Amino acid sequence: MRHSSLAKLLFVPILFFACFFLFPLAVVLLSSLTAEDSFSLVHYGEILLDQYHWSVIWVTVKLGLYTTIICALLGYPLAWFIVRLVPSQAWRRALVILLLVPLFTSNIVRSFGWMVLLGRNGFLNKTLQDLGLIDTPLRLLGTETGILIGLVYILLPFMVISVGASISNMDRSLEYASRDLGANPMQTFWFINLPQTIPGLASGAMMVFALSVSAYVTPALLSGGRVTLLSMLIFQQYSTVFNFNYGGALSIVLLVATLVLVAFANRLGRTTGGRA
């Protein structure tokens, strides 16, 4: 009886998942394996045997990794500050709200904002010139650095929320025991606190990486057409060239590459967290 009720409750979510995720994914996969109305791997061969596509894949993965690393380096201290150093619960809530407010704004709007800030006559270059740090404006738009800045800004909240949840669930008794046994604060953090937060850090890293390598709006606007990522190639094949088979193959390549790296991060997080 209990299993029957559970099956009824899960029927609608499973049906929704199948219709709006599994079915479209199957369509894309079948499309990528089709050439001239017959089964073929020619699209994958063109992608994997072409140096240009490998360079695009490398830039996409590289920016995803850089975004993940920077978000971890910035997000961990920020999460620690919010959870452990802010004394008032009301202030913690206020900081979390401020952190999440940008997520309610479209990525297009935020990316246009960064275009204004990073332009040759933008706020950043003007400030650096006024401070005497640079003589000529830096070229940030149309570069990997500009894309990286935009991605870090947009995806940082995901890392902070994930790590913050892990920090709030730490076993404080282990920390007190470590201090009672003579460990200094740095040793306590490195051997007690950090290992307990590795699962949250890994979860945040997986989210940030998956979202960064699949992002289109921010890279497309901040690249100015000078930097090409895999998501931009996919959009081009679907919206401009109308080559759905080739676009499907590019989509599957991006999906597989993302899943492999995410699975590796998940395994690393579980191994490290289990040892802790």
C-alpha positions, 0 to 999 in steps of 0.5 A: 500500500505504501509503495503504491502511494509513493508510486502515485506521488512520483508519477507526475515528477517522473513524467515531467522529467521524461517529457522535458529532459529525457525525450529532448535529450534522446532527440538531440542524440538521435539527431547527432547520429544522423547524416543524410537520413542514415546512421552516421558518426561523421559529425563526431568525426568532424568535431574530434578530428578538427583542431579548431574544435579542440581549441574551442573545447579547450577554451570552454573547459579552461574558462570553466575551470578558472571560473570554478577555482576563482569562485571557490577562492572567493566564495569560501571566505565569504561563506565563512564570514557570513556563517561564522563571523556575523554574530546576528542572525538578522544580519546573516539573513540580510547578507544572504538576501543581498547575495541572492538578489542579483539572481533575480535579474536577467543575465542579459541585463547583468552582462550589459552592465559589465560591458559598460564597466569593462569598456575602454571608457568604462568605470574600471579603466577610468578608475585605474587611470585616475589612480595612476595605475595605468596609462592607457585603457585595458582591453577587457571586452572581447577577451577571456579575462572579460568573460571570466569576470562576468562568469565569476560575478554571475556564478559566485552565489551558487558557490557561497550558498553551497559552501555556507550550508556545509559550514553551518552543518559542521560538527563544532565539537571536533573543533573544540576538541582540537583546540583543547588538544593544543592545535592552533587556529590554522591547524584546526581549520586545515585538519578539522574544518576544511575536510568537513566542508569538502562535500559542500565545496565539491557540490558548489564546484560542480554547479559552477563548472556545469553552469559556466561551460554551458553559459551562452549569454554572458560569453556571447556579449562579453566576447564581442565575437573575438572569443568562441566557446562551445555553447556559442558554436552550438547556438550558431549551428541551431539558429544561423546555419540550421544544421541540427545534426551537427549542432546536436553532436556539438551538444552531446560532446559538451554534455559528455565533457561536462559529465566526465569532469563533474563525475571526477569532482564528485568522486574526489569530494566523496573520497576526501569527505569520507576520509574526513 
